[in-house]
Amino acid sequence: MAVSPLRSWDVAVVGEIFADHVFTGFPRWPRPGEEAIATDYLRELGGGSVNTACGLSRLGRRVHLVGLVGDADFDWFERRLGEFDVGMDGIRLADDGTGITVSVSMRDDRTFFTYPGANRGLEEWLTVPEVVADLAAARHVHFAMPLSRELASAVLPLLRAAGCTTSLDVGHSPSWLRDPSNIPTCREVDLFLPNAAEAELLCGEASPEAYIAWALDNRLSRAVLKRGAQGAIALAGGALSSVAPPPIEVVDTTGAGDAFNAGLIDAWLDDESLGPALERACVCGALCSTAAGALAALPHSSQLRTLREQTYGS
């Protein structure tokens, strides 16, 4: 699969796409059978692929978003993505409706209720050679989805042969994370990006030390752990880096991990070492959390630089 050395995009982001319904402002988690009244509500584009693509575009990257939506939502997606300079060329209209996620967000955590919708056809679409060639026109390909072992075995070698680097965030996918057949996929991507809850499903223990031991045992070249309010850690070349997040007033944590991914990939494209790259990623995740929904507070490069300098002095 030949690809021009003049890449069409900096990043191709492929994964599940949703219409998000975000409820915030609850004083506490409700008990079973209890009605909880939100103080704020937002309908927004969602899914890790959308959030990370918009985050990267905000940072000045040329982004190609690849995924499936329902026909009824095309105009809304085109208009909203256009506000972030993300095009619809990689979006396919599916017979099934757009996936839907209801996010119940507290200051320290959030819970999702999800209907997959059109996303159920994503894996099959990614077996089409023309689609893979489309992805390979990017410098870097980010997968925001639980990439099956069969698909990973078919697609990742083609992307590597085309000169693309790759990253993977499978989201909260317990069956994928518990399946040892997916460990080679974690090893084959350049950046593996779980959060703390996902890492616990991988290694069976809720500690960063357990995840790092798991990554070493399974020979991951680079492993990142997103720890929310505790920041992030990363393992690369046997060296461990740890970064605390900047102090911010949290409004909604929806999409913070996806914004973190955008910051980390942005740093990766600049050939920044993984330790300092965590600073960039933590700033993006923190700023995303200062407004309701995943898109409203995605930072521009100038905002990222300012808060990074204020927090880390670099």
N, C-alpha and C positions, 0 to 999 in steps of 0.2 A: 504494500500500500504506500505509494509515493506521496509525499507531502511537500509543498513548496517551502523553502527555507524562510520565506517571508510569511510569517504566520498571520492568519486572518484575525485571531483573537489572542489576548493574553491568557484568558481562562475560559474554558467551556465548563459550565456547571450543569450537571445532569442529575435529576432526581424527582422525587414526589412533589407535586404542587397542590396546594389547598386554598380554599377560601376559609380564612380564619374568623372566628367569632370570639372576641377576647372580652372576658368579664373581669373587672378589677375592683379593688376597694373594699374587699371583705374584711371585717374586723378579726375573723377567725375561721378556721375550717368548720363547715357545718357537720352536725351529727347525721347519721342515716335517718331519712324521712323528714328532715328539717329543711325548711325553705331558707335560702340565703339570698339576701338582697345586695346586688352589686351597686356601687356608686357610679361606675363608669362602664361603658360598653363601646366596642369598636369592631367594625367589620373591615377586614383588611386582607390583602393577598398574603398567603402564608406558605409554609413548607420550607425546609432547610435549603432547598435549591434556590427558591425565590429570595430568601433572606440573604444568603451568602452572595448571590449574583448581584443584588442591589447594593450590598455592602462594598463589594469589590468595585462596582461602577462608581460609587460615591468617592472611592479612593483614587479614581482616575484610570482604572483598568478597562481595557476593551473586553467586554464580557459577552459570551454566547450562552443563553439559557436554553436548555433542552428538557422537554417534558410534555405532559398531556393534560388538556383541560376540556371541559364540556363546551359545546358550541354556544350555549346561552351566556357564558361568561366571557366570551372572546373580547368584546368591546371594552368591558371593564378592565380586563387584564392588559389590553393594549394601551389604554389610556394611563393606567397607574404605572405600569412598567416604563412607559415613555417618560414619566416624570423623573426616572432614574437613568435615562438613556440606555435602557435595556430593551432590545428589540424582540419581536415575536417570530423571527425567522425559524427558530428551532422548536417552536411550540406546535404540536399537532393537535387537531381537534378530534376528540373521541366520541363515540356514540354514547358511552356512559357519561354521567354528569361529573362535574369537577369534584374532586375530593373535598371533604369538609372536616374542619377541626374546631372544636369548642375548647378554648383555653380558659381555665379558672386560675387566675394568677394572684398570689399573695406576695408580700414583700420579700420573702426568703425562698419561695419555691412556687411551682405551678403544676397543674394536672391537666392532661389532655384527653378529650373524648373525640375519636376519629372515625370517619367513614371514608374508606379508600377511594371509591368512585373510579374515575378514569385511570388512576395510578396502577390499577391492577393489570393494565396492558403494557406497562413500561418495560418490563424485562423482555417481552417478545419484540417490542419495537427496537430495542437495543441490539438485537441479533441481526438487524438489516445492515448489510455491508456499507451502504451509502450513509447510514447514520453514524457508524463507527468512523468512517472516513471524515465525516463532518466534525466529529470530536477531535480527531487527530490534526485538525488544522489549527489547534490551539497550542500554546506553549505548555499549559498545565491543564489537566482535567480533574475536576473535583466531583466526586460521587456523593450525593446527599441521599443515600438510600441503602437498604440492606442488600448488597450486591451478592447474588447467589454464587456458590462456588463454581457452578457450571458456566455462568456468564463471565465471571472473573477470569476463569481459565482461558476463555475464548478472546476476551477483549483486552485485558491488561497487557499481554505480550505484544499485541498489535500496536497499542499506544506507545509502549516502550520502544518498539522498533522504529516508530515514526518520530522518536525524539521527544515525546511528551513525558513530563513528570505527572504524578498522580497523588491524590489525597482521598481519604474515605472517612465519612461520618455516617454510620448506619442508624443513628438515632436510637430511641428506646425500642429495640427489637430483641426481646428475650430469647426467642428460639434461635435466631441467628447467633447471638452472642454466646449462647451455651453450647453451640454445635462445634466440636473440635475440628470438623472438616473445613471450617472457615479460617482457621489459624494461618494457613498459607497465604490467604488473601491479605490478612493484616501485615504479613511479612513482605508481600510483593509491592504494596503501595509505598510511596515515598513518605507520606505522612498519614498516620492513623490517629483519629481524633475523638476518642470517647470522653464522656463526662464521668463523674465519680460513680453514679449509679450503674452506668453501663460497664464500667471497669469491674465493679463488684460481680456482675453477672459473668464476666469473662474469667476472673481468677478465683471467685468464691469467697473473697474477703474484702471488707470495706476499709481498706487502708491504702494510701499511695505506695507504701513499701511493698505490699503484696502485688500491686499492679506492675511496679518496676521489676520485681523478681520474675513475674510472669513474662514480661516483655523480654527480659534477658534470657530466660529459659527457652523462649520460642524464637530467639534470634531476630527480633525486630530491629531494623537499622535505626529507625526513629520512632519514638512513641511519645505521644503527648497525653496529658491528663488534665482535663478542664475541671476545676474544683470550685467554681462559683465564687462565693465570698472569700474563699481561701486562695484564690488566684489560680495558678497553673504550674505544672512541672513538666519537664521534657527530658527524655533520654536520647542522646545521639552520640554515636561513636564511643560508647561506654561512659560518657560524661553526663552528669545529672545537673539540670538547671531548675531553679525554682524562682517564681515571681509572685509577689503579692499584688492584688488589684489596687487601683487608685480609689481613694475615698469619694463616694458619690451618694446622692440621695436616690435610693431605688424606688421607682414607680411600678415597673412591670418587668419581670425577667424573661418574658416571652421573646425568643429569638436571640438572646444574649450569646448562647453558644455558637449560633450561626454567624453572628457578627465577629466573635472571636476567630472563627475559621477564616473569615474574610481578611482580618488583620494579619493572621499568620501566613496565609497564602500570599498576601501583598508583600510581606517581608521576605518570604521564600523567593519570590520573583526578583527581588532586589539582592539576592544572594546573602542576606543577613544571616549570621549564625543563629542557631536555634534559641540560645539563651536570650539575647536581645530581642529576637523576634517575638518571644513571649510577652515582652513589654507592650509591643505594638498590638498584639492580639488582646491582651487584658484591657487595654484602653478602649479598644473598639467594643468589646463585650460590656464594659462598664457604661460607656456612653449610650449604648443601645438601651440600657435598662432605665434611662432617665425619662422615658415617655411610654405611654400605653401603646402596645403593638410592637411588632418587630422592625418596622421600617421608619417610623417617624423620627427617631433620634440617631439613625446611622450617621456616623461622622464623615465630614470631608477631611481631606488630608491635613488642612491647616488646624482643625480642631484636634485631630489625633496628635499632631506634633506638639501643640500647646500643652495639652494635658500630660503627654508623655514627659516633656521637659519639666513640668511642675512636679510630677510624681517621682520620676526616676533620675532627673537631671541629665538626660541624654537625648 
